[in-house]
């Protein structure tokens, strides 16, 4: 439900954002990175630990996106990997972070 809602919001409110792929798991997303070469990676915060644990290795051997956004559904927050944190998130804040 979270994923589908996020995709709908982006398609409706961010015409210049192209969704190049979608994955059910971090393993599936890692496999897609080299092929799709996205500018940004958006993931539910529950996957942050796994993604950050792989970050150095992936950056050394594969393509990795410039921005990583972790969405915290329960707290209405987005955490941008570059240690920015946005609270009271709106669709406009989300698009700006991308």
C-alpha positions as CSV (number, residue, x, y, z in Angstrom):
1,X,0.0,0.0,0.0
2,X,2.8,2.4,0.9
3,X,4.6,1.7,-2.4
4,X,1.5,2.1,-4.5
5,X,0.5,5.3,-2.8
6,X,4.0,6.8,-3.3
7,X,4.0,5.9,-7.0
8,X,0.5,7.5,-7.4
9,X,1.6,10.7,-5.7
10,X,4.8,11.1,-7.8
11,X,2.9,10.4,-11.0
12,X,0.2,13.0,-10.1
13,X,2.3,15.7,-8.6
14,X,5.8,15.4,-10.1
15,X,5.5,15.4,-13.9
16,X,9.3,15.7,-14.3
17,X,10.0,12.7,-12.1
18,X,10.4,9.4,-14.0
19,X,10.0,6.2,-12.1
20,X,12.5,4.0,-13.8
21,X,11.9,0.9,-11.7
22,X,10.4,-0.7,-8.6
23,X,11.5,-3.5,-6.4
24,X,9.9,-5.7,-3.8
25,X,13.2,-6.1,-1.8
26,X,16.6,-4.6,-1.4
27,X,18.1,-7.6,-3.2
28,X,15.9,-6.9,-6.2
29,X,16.7,-3.2,-6.1
30,X,20.5,-3.8,-6.0
31,X,20.2,-6.0,-9.1
32,X,18.4,-3.1,-10.9
33,X,20.8,-0.3,-10.0
34,X,23.5,-0.9,-12.7
35,X,20.9,-1.3,-15.5
36,X,18.6,1.6,-14.6
37,X,21.1,4.0,-13.2
38,X,18.6,6.1,-11.3
39,X,19.4,9.6,-9.9
40,X,17.6,8.9,-6.7
41,X,16.7,5.8,-4.7
42,X,13.6,5.9,-2.5
43,X,13.1,3.2,0.1
44,X,11.0,2.6,3.2
45,X,13.1,3.4,6.3
46,X,12.9,-0.2,7.5
47,X,15.4,-1.0,4.7
48,X,17.9,1.7,5.7
49,X,20.2,-0.5,7.7
50,X,20.6,-3.0,4.8
51,X,21.1,-0.3,2.2
52,X,23.6,1.6,4.3
53,X,25.5,-1.6,5.1
54,X,26.0,-2.2,1.4
55,X,26.7,1.4,0.4
56,X,30.5,1.4,0.4
57,X,30.8,-1.9,-1.4
58,X,28.2,-0.9,-4.0
59,X,29.7,2.5,-4.6
60,X,33.1,0.9,-5.3
61,X,31.8,-1.8,-7.7
62,X,28.6,-0.6,-9.2
63,X,26.6,2.4,-10.1
64,X,24.9,4.0,-7.1
65,X,22.4,6.9,-7.1
66,X,23.3,10.4,-6.1
67,X,20.5,10.7,-3.6
68,X,19.0,8.2,-1.2
69,X,15.7,9.0,0.4
70,X,14.3,6.9,3.3
71,X,10.6,7.4,3.8
72,X,9.3,7.0,7.3
73,X,5.6,6.4,6.9
74,X,4.6,6.3,10.6
75,X,6.3,9.6,11.5
76,X,5.5,11.7,8.4
77,X,9.2,12.2,7.8
78,X,11.8,11.7,5.0
79,X,15.4,11.1,5.9
80,X,17.8,12.0,3.0
81,X,21.0,10.0,3.3
82,X,23.2,13.1,3.3
83,X,21.9,13.5,6.9
84,X,19.1,15.9,6.1
85,X,15.8,15.2,7.7
86,X,12.5,16.7,6.7
87,X,9.6,16.7,9.1
88,X,5.9,17.5,8.6
89,X,6.4,16.2,5.1
90,X,4.2,17.3,2.2
91,X,4.2,16.3,-1.4
92,X,6.1,19.5,-2.2
93,X,8.8,18.6,0.3
94,X,9.1,15.1,-1.2
95,X,9.5,16.5,-4.7
96,X,12.0,19.1,-3.5
97,X,14.1,16.4,-1.9
98,X,14.2,14.5,-5.2
